[in-house]
């Protein structure tokens, strides 16, 4: 039953303009799926199959974009209300299966009242007409203003600052992006291009993913960019998106991507997606980001710095490795983040060892020295401390990078290089296009080694203190500051 009369609804619709029009839903309640680190993120009761996101950019990266988000989903339990994660925009109208629906906004949830109770196992088509506002606290993520437009940085919990969604990596889906922008700009997004249409002073660009994707990995870039095309292993189409003025300057470094991809395939198997490339954005973030098929890099990392080339290449490999570890195999919950960052750091370090004579063992010994301090400051790798309110990026601490790569080094020491290599290949094959947990990794490691590794890995994953390193009894971890 609707919570407003048909007559009142008609009056509201007749007078509605391009502002927030929300019906009154008694006691709208934000929900979540109970993630230990982000308890209010994600929503129960349905499984998203696909997003179709239309964005209209008017040429000013401080002004809201007009947007339409269509979500195809299926209920997994009976629902009286549908919760979506959304903030940083105004909702204009909502439809569920073609019928107008009442809605309310509470905290960072959009709460929808369909026309009647929805049973389990039925299709859902949710259409939300809204704005998508790049204004606000850029440190919270979402839209990222660049010198000539916009890009996205949604990790860990900021995709819902751009579009309504079930914003948790446990619910991956296929994406279509339809981006309308002034014709002198270039728009790109995850996946492969599916056509452009010119209409007057604007162009609409369409992109589609061929594999499911977590919301935090969505990427849209709009700006004065050039798309550089190249071919990777097995004739993989590759594209880099760069500021047009920098295309010649960046080409020597970007041209190394196909060989890096070939090196990664030698380690863990075939690249898991339909395309790959780098998005070099003219902005300052303080981080790079593994957005699926199109990793985000700051222009300043490559231009006007004194970083040695081997270091820049190793960072490129870090984000490339994420395409397997974090993107194709996504975490089931955010406390499984060590599986993403530990593996990306591992292959970053391995690449530096292979190509720049930077010994892995030396880096791991230094990490071991600091490991107890990292654990004291941020919790153990697989049970990290909750990030402070308003400081979500503090989740990305040293313990989930080198501190987690140290777990992989210890595991390789324990089971041998051959078994470890089989484990890595099996992991990305078994969980391709899906989600996996720390417990899944322990089980597969045990099966690969032919013995139960639960006790061995428990201390490395969850201990307050770093366990002894196999094969290196002389390694010691320094005491955290303030301890005796």
C-alpha positions in Angstrom: 0.0 0.0 0.0 1.3 3.5 -0.8 1.7 5.8 2.2 0.1 8.7 0.4 -3.2 8.9 -1.4 -3.5 8.8 -5.2 -4.8 12.4 -5.1 -1.9 13.7 -3.1 0.5 11.8 -5.2 -0.9 13.3 -8.4 -0.6 16.8 -6.8 3.0 16.2 -5.9 3.9 14.9 -9.3 2.2 17.9 -11.0 4.2 20.4 -9.0 7.5 18.5 -8.9 10.5 20.3 -10.4 14.2 19.3 -10.6 14.5 19.1 -6.9 14.2 16.4 -4.3 10.7 14.9 -4.2 10.5 12.3 -1.5 7.3 10.8 -0.1 7.0 10.3 3.6 7.8 6.8 4.5 7.3 6.2 8.3 10.5 5.5 10.1 12.9 5.0 7.1 15.8 2.9 8.4 19.2 2.7 6.9 20.3 -0.9 6.5 23.6 -2.8 5.9 24.9 -6.3 5.4 26.9 -6.2 8.6 30.4 -5.9 7.2 32.7 -5.7 10.3 34.4 -2.6 9.0 31.5 -0.9 7.2 28.3 -2.2 9.0 25.9 0.2 7.1 27.3 -0.5 3.7 25.5 -2.7 1.2 21.9 -3.8 1.6 20.2 -7.2 2.2 17.3 -8.8 0.3 18.3 -8.6 -3.3 21.1 -9.4 -5.7 22.1 -6.8 -8.4 22.7 -8.3 -11.8 23.4 -5.1 -13.8 23.7 -1.4 -13.7 22.9 1.0 -16.5 24.2 4.4 -15.6 23.5 7.5 -17.7 25.4 10.7 -16.8 25.1 14.1 -18.5 28.1 16.4 -17.9 27.5 20.1 -18.7 31.1 21.2 -18.9 31.6 22.4 -15.3 33.2 20.0 -12.8 31.8 21.9 -9.9 28.2 21.5 -10.9 25.9 18.5 -10.6 25.5 16.1 -13.4 22.1 14.9 -14.5 21.8 11.1 -14.1 19.6 8.1 -14.5 20.6 4.9 -12.8 18.8 1.7 -13.8 19.4 -1.4 -11.7 18.4 -4.9 -12.7 18.2 -7.2 -9.7 16.4 -10.2 -8.2 15.0 -10.4 -4.7 16.5 -13.0 -2.4 13.9 -12.6 0.3 10.5 -10.9 0.7 10.8 -7.2 0.7 8.5 -4.4 1.8 11.2 -1.8 1.2 14.3 -1.6 -0.9 17.3 0.1 0.4 20.0 1.5 -1.9 23.2 3.3 -0.8 23.2 6.9 -2.1 24.3 10.3 -1.0 25.8 13.5 -2.6 22.9 14.0 -5.0 19.2 14.8 -5.3 16.7 12.1 -6.1 13.9 13.2 -8.5 11.8 10.2 -9.1 12.0 6.4 -8.5 10.3 3.6 -10.3 10.1 -0.1 -9.4 9.2 -2.4 -12.3 7.7 0.5 -14.2 5.6 1.9 -11.4 6.3 5.1 -9.6 7.4 4.4 -6.0 7.5 6.5 -2.8 11.0 7.0 -1.3 12.8 8.7 1.5 16.4 9.6 2.2 17.9 8.7 5.6 21.6 9.2 6.3 23.3 7.6 3.2 20.4 5.3 2.3 17.7 5.8 -0.4 14.7 3.9 0.9 12.1 2.9 -1.6 8.5 1.8 -1.0 7.4 -0.4 -3.9 3.6 -0.7 -4.8 3.1 -3.8 -2.7 5.2 -6.5 -1.0 7.8 -8.2 -3.2 8.2 -12.0 -2.8 11.6 -13.7 -3.0 13.0 -14.7 -6.3 11.3 -12.1 -8.5 13.0 -9.7 -11.0 13.5 -6.0 -10.0 14.0 -3.1 -12.4 14.7 0.0 -10.3 15.0 3.4 -12.1 16.3 6.4 -10.2 16.4 9.8 -11.8 18.8 11.9 -9.8 21.7 14.3 -9.8 25.3 13.3 -9.2 27.2 16.1 -7.5 31.0 16.4 -7.6 31.0 19.1 -4.9 31.8 18.2 -1.4 34.6 16.6 0.6 37.0 15.1 -2.1 38.8 13.2 0.7 35.7 11.1 1.1 35.9 9.8 -2.5 33.5 9.6 -5.4 33.9 12.2 -8.1 37.4 13.5 -8.4 37.8 16.9 -10.1 40.7 17.1 -12.6 42.3 20.0 -14.4 39.9 19.5 -17.3 37.0 17.5 -16.0 36.2 14.5 -13.7 37.3 11.0 -12.8 36.2 8.6 -10.1 37.9 7.3 -7.0 35.3 5.1 -5.2 37.4 2.9 -2.9 36.4 1.9 -0.4 32.8 3.1 0.2 32.3 6.0 -2.1 30.5 4.7 -5.3 27.2 5.7 -3.7 28.4 9.3 -3.7 28.1 9.0 -7.5 25.2 6.7 -8.2 22.6 4.7 -6.2 23.8 1.2 -5.7 24.3 -1.8 -3.5 27.7 -0.4 -2.6 29.6 -3.4 -1.3 32.1 -5.7 -3.2 30.1 -8.7 -2.2 27.4 -7.8 -4.8 29.2 -7.6 -8.1 27.3 -6.8 -11.3 27.7 -6.0 -15.0 27.9 -2.3 -15.9 26.8 -0.1 -18.8 27.8 3.6 -18.8 26.2 6.2 -21.1 28.1 9.4 -20.7 26.9 12.6 -22.4 29.4 15.5 -22.6 30.3 18.5 -24.7 31.7 17.3 -28.1 35.2 18.7 -27.5 35.7 16.4 -24.5 36.4 12.6 -24.4 34.5 10.3 -22.1 35.8 6.9 -21.1 34.7 4.2 -18.7 35.3 0.6 -17.6 35.0 -2.1 -20.3 34.8 -1.8 -24.0 33.3 1.0 -26.1 29.9 0.3 -27.5 29.4 3.3 -29.7 29.2 7.1 -29.8 26.3 9.3 -30.9 26.6 13.0 -31.8 23.6 15.2 -31.1 24.1 18.9 -31.4 26.9 20.2 -29.2 27.1 17.0 -27.3 28.3 13.4 -27.7 27.1 10.3 -25.9 29.7 7.6 -25.3 28.6 4.1 -24.3 30.8 1.5 -22.6 30.0 -2.0 -21.3 31.8 -4.5 -19.1 32.0 -8.1 -20.1 32.7 -9.3 -16.5 31.0 -8.5 -13.3 32.5 -5.6 -11.2 32.3 -4.3 -7.7 30.9 -0.8 -7.4 34.1 0.5 -5.8 36.0 -0.3 -9.0 33.7 1.8 -11.3 35.5 4.4 -13.4 34.3 7.3 -15.6 36.7 10.0 -16.9 35.6 13.1 -18.8 38.2 15.6 -20.0 40.5 16.8 -22.8 42.0 13.4 -23.2 43.6 11.2 -25.9 43.1 7.5 -26.0 46.2 5.6 -27.0 45.7 2.1 -28.4 48.0 -0.8 -28.3 47.9 -4.6 -28.3 48.7 -6.9 -25.4 49.3 -10.7 -25.1 46.8 -12.9 -27.0 45.8 -9.8 -29.0 44.2 -8.2 -26.0 43.0 -4.7 -26.9 44.7 -2.1 -24.6 44.0 1.6 -24.2 45.6 4.3 -22.2 43.8 7.6 -21.5 46.0 10.6 -21.0 45.9 14.4 -21.0 46.3 15.3 -24.7 49.2 17.6 -24.0 51.1 14.8 -22.3 50.7 12.0 -24.8 54.3 12.1 -26.3 55.8 12.6 -22.9 54.0 9.6 -21.3 54.3 7.2 -24.2 57.8 5.7 -23.3 56.5 4.5 -19.9 53.0 3.5 -21.0 54.4 1.4 -23.8 55.8 -1.0 -21.2 52.3 -2.1 -20.2 52.1 -5.1 -22.6 55.4 -6.6 -21.4 54.2 -6.1 -17.8 51.0 -7.8 -18.6 52.9 -10.7 -20.2 55.1 -11.0 -17.0 52.0 -11.1 -14.8 50.5 -13.9 -17.0 53.7 -15.9 -16.5 53.1 -15.7 -12.7 49.4 -16.4 -12.4 47.8 -17.1 -15.7 45.7 -15.4 -18.4 44.6 -11.9 -17.8 41.0 -12.0 -16.6 39.3 -9.1 -18.4 38.4 -7.8 -21.9 40.8 -4.9 -22.0 43.4 -3.0 -19.9 45.0 0.3 -19.7 46.0 3.3 -17.6 44.0 6.5 -16.9 46.4 9.3 -16.2 44.4 12.0 -14.6 45.6 15.6 -14.0 44.7 15.7 -10.3 46.3 15.1 -6.9 45.0 12.1 -4.9 48.0 10.8 -3.0 47.2 7.3 -4.3 46.8 5.2 -7.4 43.7 3.0 -7.9 42.9 -0.4 -9.5 39.6 0.6 -11.2 38.7 -2.4 -13.3 40.2 -2.6 -16.8 41.4 1.1 -16.4 43.6 1.8 -13.5 43.8 5.4 -12.2 47.2 7.2 -11.9 48.0 10.7 -10.9 49.7 12.7 -13.7 52.3 14.0 -11.1 53.5 10.4 -10.5 54.9 10.3 -14.1 55.5 14.0 -14.8 57.9 16.3 -13.0 59.1 13.8 -10.4 62.5 12.3 -9.7 61.3 8.7 -9.2 63.5 6.1 -10.9 61.9 4.3 -13.8 62.0 0.9 -12.0 60.0 2.3 -9.2 57.3 3.7 -11.6 57.1 0.4 -13.4 56.7 -1.5 -10.1 53.8 0.8 -9.2 52.2 0.1 -12.6 52.6 -3.6 -11.9 51.0 -3.2 -8.4 47.7 -1.8 -10.0 47.9 -4.4 -12.8 48.2 -7.2 -10.3 45.0 -6.0 -8.7 43.1 -6.9 -11.8 43.5 -10.5 -10.7 43.7 -9.9 -7.0 40.9 -7.6 -5.9 39.0 -7.0 -9.1 38.5 -10.5 -10.7 38.7 -12.1 -7.2 37.0 -9.6 -5.0 36.8 -9.6 -1.2 33.7 -11.0 0.4 34.1 -8.4 3.2 36.4 -5.5 3.7 38.5 -7.4 6.4 39.6 -9.6 3.5 41.4 -6.5 2.0 44.8 -8.0 2.8 44.2 -10.5 0.0 44.0 -7.5 -2.5 46.8 -5.4 -1.2 49.1 -8.1 0.0 49.1 -9.8 -3.4 49.5 -6.5 -5.4 52.5 -5.6 -3.1 53.9 -9.1 -3.6 54.0 -8.9 -7.4 55.2 -5.3 -7.2 58.2 -6.4 -5.2 58.7 -9.5 -7.3 58.7 -7.4 -10.5 61.3 -5.0 -9.0 63.4 -8.1 -8.1 63.2 -9.5 -11.6 63.7 -6.2 -13.5 65.7 -3.9 -11.2 67.8 -6.2 -9.0 65.9 -5.1 -5.9 66.0 -8.3 -3.7 62.6 -9.5 -2.4 64.2 -10.9 0.7 65.7 -7.6 1.7 62.3 -5.9 1.4 60.6 -8.7 3.4 63.2 -8.5 6.1 62.6 -4.8 6.5 58.9 -5.4 6.6 59.4 -8.1 9.2 61.3 -5.6 11.3 58.4 -3.2 11.3 55.6 -5.8 11.4 54.9 -5.7 15.1 54.6 -1.9 15.0 52.2 -2.1 12.1 50.0 -4.6 13.9 50.0 -2.5 17.0 49.0 0.6 15.1 46.3 -0.9 12.8 45.5 -4.5 13.9 46.6 -7.7 12.3 46.3 -8.1 8.5 43.1 -10.1 8.4 41.4 -8.4 11.3 42.2 -4.7 10.8 41.0 -2.0 13.1 37.9 -0.1 12.0 38.8 3.2 10.3 38.1 6.3 12.3 34.9 8.2 11.3 35.6 10.5 8.4 38.9 8.8 7.8 37.9 5.8 5.7 41.2 5.8 3.8 43.0 5.1 7.0 42.0 1.5 6.4 44.8 1.4 3.9 47.6 1.0 6.4 51.1 -0.5 5.9 49.9 -3.7 7.5 47.7 -4.4 4.5 50.5 -3.7 2.1 54.0 -5.0 3.0 52.7 -6.4 6.2 50.4 -8.7 4.2 52.9 -9.4 1.5 55.0 -10.8 4.4 52.3 -13.5 4.9 52.8 -14.6 1.3 56.5 -14.7 1.8 56.2 -16.8 5.0 53.8 -19.1 3.2 56.2 -19.6 0.3 59.0 -20.3 2.8 56.7 -22.9 4.5 55.3 -24.8 1.5 58.0 -24.2 -1.2 58.1 -22.1 -4.3 56.5 -24.8 -6.6 53.4 -25.3 -4.3 53.1 -21.6 -3.8 53.0 -21.0 -7.5 50.3 -23.6 -8.0 48.3 -22.0 -5.2 48.4 -18.6 -6.8 47.3 -19.9 -10.1 44.5 -22.0 -8.6 43.3 -19.1 -6.5 42.6 -16.7 -9.4 41.2 -19.5 -11.5 38.9 -20.9 -8.9 37.4 -17.6 -7.8 37.4 -15.7 -11.1 34.6 -13.1 -11.4 33.5 -14.0 -7.9 34.2 -13.2 -4.2 36.4 -15.0 -1.8 37.4 -14.9 1.9 40.5 -15.3 4.0 39.1 -18.7 5.1 38.8 -19.7 1.4 42.5 -18.9 0.9 43.5 -20.9 4.0 41.5 -23.9 2.7 43.0 -23.8 -0.8 46.5 -23.3 0.6 46.1 -26.4 2.8 44.7 -28.4 -0.1 47.6 -27.4 -2.4 50.2 -28.1 0.3 48.6 -31.4 1.2 48.4 -30.6 4.9 46.4 -28.4 7.2 47.9 -24.9 7.3 45.3 -23.4 9.6 47.5 -23.3 12.7 50.5 -22.0 10.7 48.6 -19.2 9.1 46.5 -18.2 12.1 49.2 -16.2 13.7 50.2 -14.5 10.5 46.7 -13.5 9.8 45.2 -12.7 13.2 48.1 -12.4 15.7 49.0 -9.3 17.6 52.6 -10.4 17.3 54.4 -11.5 14.1 55.2 -15.2 14.1 58.8 -16.5 13.5 59.7 -16.5 9.8 60.4 -20.0 8.4 64.0 -20.3 7.3 65.1 -17.0 9.0 65.4 -17.6 12.7 67.6 -14.5 12.9 64.8 -12.1 11.8 63.4 -10.0 14.6 60.5 -7.5 14.7 61.3 -4.2 16.5 59.1 -3.4 19.5 56.4 -0.8 18.8 57.1 2.6 20.1 56.3 3.0 23.8 56.9 -0.7 24.6 59.8 -2.2 26.5 
